[in-house]
Amino acid sequence: MIKNVVKTAKDTTWKPVYGERSLIRDHYNQLEIQLQKPDAPDYALHVIFRAYDSGIAFRYFFPEQPTGCITA
C-alpha cells in the first residue's frame, strides 16, 4: 500500500572537474512513492521518478529496516 508521496524540485548548477562546459545545470522535478507491505509494516520500498528537460529516470531502493533483516 502507498504510505506517503513526496514531490520535490531541484534547480542548481555544479562545476565538473573536466569537460566541455564549465557549469552543468541540475534541474528536475521528482516524485517519490513510499510503499509499505500491509501485513509487515517494517518492510518498505521507495520508488523515485525524476523528470528532466531531456528525459526521465527512475530508481527504487529498500530503506534500512529497523530490525536489521527482512521477514516475509
TIMI-2910 file (N, C-alpha, C, CB; in pm, 1 decimal, decimal comma, always signed):
<rs>
+----------+----------+----------+----------+----------+----------+----------+----------+----------+----------+----------+----------+------+
!      n_x !      n_y !      n_z !     ca_x !     ca_y !     ca_z !      c_x !      c_y !      c_z !     cb_x !     cb_y !     cb_z ! resn !
+----------+----------+----------+----------+----------+----------+----------+----------+----------+----------+----------+----------+------+
!    +83,5 !   -116,3 !     +0,0 !     +0,0 !     +0,0 !     +0,0 !    +89,0 !   +123,9 !     +0,0 !    -95,5 !     -0,9 !   +120,6 !  Met !
!    +36,9 !   +236,1 !    -47,8 !   +112,4 !   +360,6 !    -53,0 !   +108,2 !   +425,7 !    +84,6 !    +55,8 !   +456,4 !   -162,0 !  Ile !
!   +227,2 !   +446,1 !   +141,5 !   +238,0 !   +506,8 !   +274,2 !   +247,9 !   +658,8 !   +264,5 !   +359,7 !   +450,8 !   +348,7 !  Lys !
!   +324,5 !   +708,6 !   +164,4 !   +347,0 !   +851,8 !   +151,9 !   +389,4 !   +884,2 !     +9,2 !   +453,6 !   +900,0 !   +253,1 !  Asn !
!   +360,3 !  +1005,8 !    -35,0 !   +404,0 !  +1055,2 !   -165,6 !   +470,4 !  +1190,4 !   -142,8 !   +283,6 !  +1066,4 !   -267,4 !  Val !
!   +594,5 !  +1205,8 !   -192,9 !   +669,7 !  +1328,8 !   -172,6 !   +709,0 !  +1386,6 !   -308,2 !   +795,3 !  +1303,3 !    -84,9 !  Val !
!   +672,2 !  +1513,6 !   -331,7 !   +708,5 !  +1582,8 !   -455,4 !   +815,5 !  +1686,9 !   -423,2 !   +583,3 !  +1649,8 !   -522,1 !  Lys !
!   +922,7 !  +1691,1 !   -503,2 !  +1027,7 !  +1790,0 !   -486,6 !  +1074,9 !  +1838,2 !   -623,2 !  +1145,2 !  +1732,0 !   -405,6 !  Thr !
!  +1144,2 !  +1950,3 !   -622,4 !  +1203,6 !  +2005,0 !   -743,7 !  +1342,2 !  +2057,5 !   -709,7 !  +1114,4 !  +2117,4 !   -805,1 !  Ala !
!  +1432,7 !  +2050,9 !   -806,8 !  +1568,8 !  +2096,8 !   -784,2 !  +1615,7 !  +2172,2 !   -907,9 !  +1663,8 !  +1977,9 !   -751,8 !  Lys !
!  +1681,9 !  +2284,1 !   -886,4 !  +1738,3 !  +2361,9 !   -995,9 !  +1868,3 !  +2424,8 !   -946,4 !  +1637,6 !  +2471,2 !  -1046,6 !  Asp !
!  +1978,4 !  +2354,0 !   -964,8 !  +2109,1 !  +2400,4 !   -920,8 !  +2210,3 !  +2380,7 !  -1033,3 !  +2153,9 !  +2325,8 !   -792,7 !  Thr !
!  +2330,6 !  +2429,2 !  -1010,6 !  +2441,0 !  +2404,3 !  -1104,1 !  +2559,7 !  +2350,0 !  -1025,8 !  +2480,5 !  +2534,6 !  -1181,9 !  Thr !
!  +2643,5 !  +2275,8 !  -1094,8 !  +2764,5 !  +2223,8 !  -1032,8 !  +2878,5 !  +2231,0 !  -1133,3 !  +2743,7 !  +2078,4 !   -982,9 !  Trp !
!  +2999,7 !  +2235,5 !  -1080,3 !  +3118,7 !  +2252,5 !  -1163,2 !  +3190,9 !  +2118,3 !  -1176,7 !  +3213,5 !  +2360,2 !  -1102,8 !  Lys !
!  +3203,2 !  +2068,0 !  -1300,1 !  +3274,0 !  +1940,6 !  -1319,7 !  +3425,5 !  +1958,0 !  -1308,0 !  +3238,9 !  +1881,1 !  -1456,8 !  Pro !
!  +3494,5 !  +1848,5 !  -1282,9 !  +3640,4 !  +1851,4 !  -1273,2 !  +3700,5 !  +1881,2 !  -1410,6 !  +3694,8 !  +1716,7 !  -1217,7 !  Val !
!  +3647,3 !  +1821,6 !  -1515,2 !  +3692,0 !  +1848,9 !  -1651,5 !  +3573,4 !  +1829,3 !  -1746,1 !  +3812,1 !  +1756,2 !  -1691,6 !  Tyr !
!  +3587,0 !  +1873,0 !  -1869,5 !  +3480,1 !  +1857,9 !  -1966,9 !  +3465,1 !  +1981,7 !  -2053,0 !  +3349,6 !  +1827,4 !  -1897,3 !  Gly !
!  +3368,2 !  +1977,7 !  -2140,9 !  +3347,4 !  +2086,9 !  -2235,3 !  +3281,7 !  +2208,8 !  -2171,3 !  +3263,4 !  +2039,2 !  -2350,6 !  Glu !
!  +3200,6 !  +2189,0 !  -2070,2 !  +3129,7 !  +2300,6 !  -2006,9 !  +3187,3 !  +2329,9 !  -1869,3 !  +2979,7 !  +2270,0 !  -1995,7 !  Arg !
!  +3185,9 !  +2457,9 !  -1831,7 !  +3238,9 !  +2495,2 !  -1700,5 !  +3136,0 !  +2477,3 !  -1589,3 !  +3286,7 !  +2639,2 !  -1703,0 !  Ser !
!  +3006,5 !  +2483,9 !  -1623,6 !  +2898,9 !  +2460,2 !  -1527,2 !  +2794,7 !  +2367,8 !  -1589,3 !  +2833,7 !  +2594,2 !  -1482,4 !  Leu !
!  +2738,6 !  +2281,1 !  -1507,1 !  +2634,3 !  +2188,9 !  -1552,2 !  +2509,7 !  +2214,6 !  -1468,3 !  +2680,8 !  +2039,0 !  -1540,7 !  Ile !
!  +2397,2 !  +2230,8 !  -1535,6 !  +2271,0 !  +2256,3 !  -1466,3 !  +2205,9 !  +2124,2 !  -1426,4 !  +2175,2 !  +2339,2 !  -1555,4 !  Arg !
!  +2162,2 !  +2117,0 !  -1301,6 !  +2091,3 !  +2000,3 !  -1248,9 !  +1949,1 !  +2045,4 !  -1217,9 !  +2162,8 !  +1940,4 !  -1120,6 !  Asp !
!  +1856,8 !  +2020,1 !  -1310,4 !  +1720,3 !  +2069,2 !  -1298,8 !  +1622,8 !  +1954,3 !  -1323,1 !  +1694,7 !  +2185,0 !  -1398,4 !  His !
!  +1537,9 !  +1924,9 !  -1223,2 !  +1439,3 !  +1818,6 !  -1238,4 !  +1325,1 !  +1835,4 !  -1139,4 !  +1504,8 !  +1682,2 !  -1220,1 !  Tyr !
!  +1215,3 !  +1767,6 !  -1167,3 !  +1103,0 !  +1750,4 !  -1074,6 !  +1103,0 !  +1603,4 !  -1033,1 !   +963,9 !  +1793,0 !  -1140,6 !  Asn !
!  +1076,3 !  +1577,7 !   -905,8 !  +1086,0 !  +1441,2 !   -852,7 !   +958,0 !  +1402,5 !   -780,4 !  +1206,4 !  +1428,2 !   -757,7 !  Gln !
!   +919,7 !  +1277,4 !   -796,7 !   +807,0 !  +1218,5 !   -725,7 !   +856,7 !  +1090,8 !   -658,6 !   +686,3 !  +1189,5 !   -822,6 !  Leu !
!   +847,4 !  +1086,2 !   -526,7 !   +888,9 !   +967,7 !   -451,0 !   +765,7 !   +902,5 !   -390,8 !   +991,9 !  +1004,5 !   -339,7 !  Glu !
!   +746,2 !   +775,2 !   -423,8 !   +633,7 !   +698,9 !   -371,0 !   +689,6 !   +599,2 !   -269,7 !   +554,0 !   +626,0 !   -486,0 !  Ile !
!   +644,6 !   +611,5 !   -146,5 !   +691,0 !   +524,2 !    -39,4 !   +585,6 !   +416,9 !    -16,2 !   +719,1 !   +604,8 !    +91,6 !  Gln !
!   +625,2 !   +293,0 !    -38,5 !   +533,6 !   +178,8 !    -25,9 !   +564,4 !   +100,8 !   +100,7 !   +543,3 !    +86,4 !   -149,4 !  Leu !
!   +460,5 !    +38,8 !   +155,5 !   +474,9 !    -42,3 !   +276,4 !   +387,9 !   -166,2 !   +263,4 !   +436,8 !    +38,8 !   +403,7 !  Gln !
!   +440,6 !   -278,9 !   +303,3 !   +365,5 !   -403,5 !   +296,9 !   +261,8 !   -405,0 !   +410,8 !   +461,6 !   -527,3 !   +306,3 !  Lys !
!   +134,0 !   -425,5 !   +378,4 !    +28,9 !   -416,9 !   +481,5 !    +45,9 !   -516,1 !   +596,8 !   -105,3 !   -439,3 !   +417,8 !  Pro !
!    +88,4 !   -636,3 !   +566,8 !    +99,2 !   -736,9 !   +673,2 !   +236,3 !   -736,4 !   +741,8 !    +71,8 !   -875,0 !   +616,1 !  Asp !
!   +330,7 !   -654,2 !   +694,4 !   +463,0 !   -643,4 !   +756,4 !   +505,8 !   -496,1 !   +751,0 !   +568,6 !   -736,5 !   +683,6 !  Ala !
!   +467,5 !   -415,2 !   +850,3 !   +493,2 !   -271,5 !   +844,6 !   +641,6 !   -233,0 !   +839,5 !   +430,7 !   -206,6 !   +962,7 !  Pro !
!   +732,4 !   -321,2 !   +878,4 !   +875,5 !   -291,4 !   +871,3 !   +930,8 !   -308,2 !   +730,3 !   +952,0 !   -380,8 !   +967,1 !  Asp !
!   +855,0 !   -367,6 !   +639,3 !   +900,0 !   -393,7 !   +503,1 !   +857,0 !   -277,1 !   +414,5 !   +842,7 !   -528,9 !   +449,5 !  Tyr !
!   +956,1 !   -198,5 !   +365,5 !   +925,0 !    -78,5 !   +288,0 !  +1003,9 !    -77,0 !   +157,3 !   +955,3 !    +48,1 !   +369,9 !  Ala !
!   +949,9 !     -5,0 !    +59,9 !  +1012,9 !    +12,8 !    -70,8 !   +984,8 !   +155,2 !   -115,9 !   +960,1 !    -92,0 !   -175,9 !  Leu !
!  +1088,3 !   +224,5 !   -165,4 !  +1071,9 !   +360,2 !   -218,2 !  +1100,0 !   +357,1 !   -367,3 !  +1166,2 !   +461,9 !   -145,7 !  His !
!  +1009,7 !   +416,6 !   -446,5 !  +1026,6 !   +427,7 !   -591,1 !  +1032,8 !   +577,1 !   -623,1 !   +909,0 !   +355,3 !   -670,1 !  Val !
!  +1138,8 !   +618,1 !   -694,8 !  +1161,6 !   +759,2 !   -723,7 !  +1160,2 !   +781,0 !   -874,6 !  +1295,5 !   +807,4 !   -662,6 !  Ile !
!  +1080,2 !   +877,5 !   -918,8 !  +1072,1 !   +915,4 !  -1059,9 !  +1123,3 !  +1058,7 !  -1072,8 !   +924,8 !   +902,1 !  -1114,9 !  Phe !
!  +1207,4 !  +1082,5 !  -1172,9 !  +1257,0 !  +1217,7 !  -1199,8 !  +1229,6 !  +1254,8 !  -1343,9 !  +1407,8 !  +1228,6 !  -1169,5 !  Arg !
!  +1183,4 !  +1378,6 !  -1364,6 !  +1158,5 !  +1431,2 !  -1498,5 !  +1255,9 !  +1546,2 !  -1523,1 !  +1009,4 !  +1478,4 !  -1514,8 !  Ala !
!  +1347,6 !  +1524,1 !  -1616,6 !  +1444,5 !  +1625,1 !  -1658,4 !  +1394,4 !  +1690,9 !  -1786,7 !  +1586,2 !  +1562,1 !  -1679,4 !  Tyr !
!  +1459,8 !  +1799,8 !  -1829,0 !  +1424,9 !  +1863,5 !  -1955,6 !  +1452,2 !  +1770,2 !  -2073,0 !  +1502,8 !  +1994,2 !  -1972,8 !  Asp !
!  +1552,9 !  +1683,5 !  -2059,5 !  +1592,5 !  +1597,8 !  -2171,5 !  +1550,7 !  +1452,1 !  -2156,1 !  +1740,4 !  +1604,2 !  -2189,0 !  Ser !
!  +1472,1 !  +1417,6 !  -2053,8 !  +1429,3 !  +1278,6 !  -2038,5 !  +1379,7 !  +1249,5 !  -1898,3 !  +1542,9 !  +1184,8 !  -2072,6 !  Gly !
!  +1360,3 !  +1120,5 !  -1870,8 !  +1311,1 !  +1078,3 !  -1740,2 !  +1402,1 !   +969,5 !  -1683,3 !  +1165,2 !  +1027,7 !  -1750,3 !  Ile !
!  +1390,5 !   +947,9 !  -1553,5 !  +1468,2 !   +842,5 !  -1486,7 !  +1385,7 !   +790,1 !  -1370,2 !  +1607,9 !   +895,9 !  -1437,4 !  Ala !
!  +1413,3 !   +667,0 !  -1330,1 !  +1350,7 !   +613,9 !  -1209,6 !  +1448,1 !   +521,2 !  -1140,4 !  +1218,7 !   +540,3 !  -1242,6 !  Phe !
!  +1428,2 !   +506,4 !  -1011,7 !  +1507,6 !   +412,5 !   -932,2 !  +1422,7 !   +365,6 !   -816,2 !  +1640,4 !   +477,6 !   -881,7 !  Arg !
!  +1466,9 !   +259,7 !   -753,9 !  +1397,7 !   +209,8 !   -636,2 !  +1501,2 !   +165,8 !   -535,0 !  +1301,8 !    +93,4 !   -671,9 !  Tyr !
!  +1465,1 !   +168,5 !   -408,3 !  +1555,1 !   +118,7 !   -305,0 !  +1474,4 !    +75,1 !   -184,3 !  +1658,6 !   +225,7 !   -265,4 !  Phe !
!  +1534,8 !    -12,1 !   -108,4 !  +1476,7 !    -59,9 !    +16,3 !  +1544,6 !    +15,6 !   +130,2 !  +1493,6 !   -215,6 !    +32,3 !  Phe !
!  +1471,6 !    +99,7 !   +202,3 !  +1534,0 !   +172,2 !   +313,5 !  +1579,2 !    +75,5 !   +422,1 !  +1436,4 !   +275,8 !   +372,2 !  Pro !
!  +1669,1 !   +123,5 !   +505,8 !  +1720,4 !    +39,3 !   +613,8 !  +1604,7 !     -7,4 !   +701,5 !  +1825,7 !   +115,8 !   +698,5 !  Glu !
!  +1603,6 !   -136,3 !   +728,8 !  +1495,9 !   -195,4 !   +808,7 !  +1528,3 !   -180,6 !   +957,3 !  +1475,3 !   -345,5 !   +771,9 !  Gln !
!  +1430,4 !   -142,8 !  +1040,0 !  +1456,9 !   -123,9 !  +1184,0 !  +1506,8 !   -250,5 !  +1253,5 !  +1331,1 !    -76,0 !  +1253,2 !  Pro !
!  +1462,9 !   -366,8 !  +1207,2 !  +1505,1 !   -491,3 !  +1271,8 !  +1636,6 !   -543,3 !  +1216,8 !  +1398,4 !   -596,9 !  +1255,7 !  Thr !
!  +1685,4 !   -484,4 !  +1108,7 !  +1811,7 !   -527,4 !  +1050,6 !  +1797,5 !   -639,9 !   +949,0 !  +1903,8 !   -570,6 !  +1158,9 !  Gly !
!  +1678,3 !   -694,8 !   +933,2 !  +1658,2 !   -800,5 !   +836,1 !  +1515,6 !   -792,7 !   +781,2 !  +1685,7 !   -938,9 !   +899,5 !  Cys !
!  +1494,5 !   -858,2 !   +672,0 !  +1361,8 !   -859,9 !   +610,1 !  +1296,5 !   -994,0 !   +638,6 !  +1370,4 !   -833,9 !   +456,4 !  Ile !
!  +1174,2 !   -988,7 !   +689,7 !  +1098,9 !  -1111,6 !   +714,3 !   +969,3 !  -1105,2 !   +636,7 !  +1071,5 !  -1132,3 !   +865,7 !  Thr !
!   +930,0 !  -1212,8 !   +578,6 !   +807,2 !  -1213,8 !   +499,0 !   +697,9 !  -1288,9 !   +569,4 !   +831,9 !  -1275,0 !   +362,6 !  Ala !
+----------+----------+----------+----------+----------+----------+----------+----------+----------+----------+----------+----------+------+
</rs>
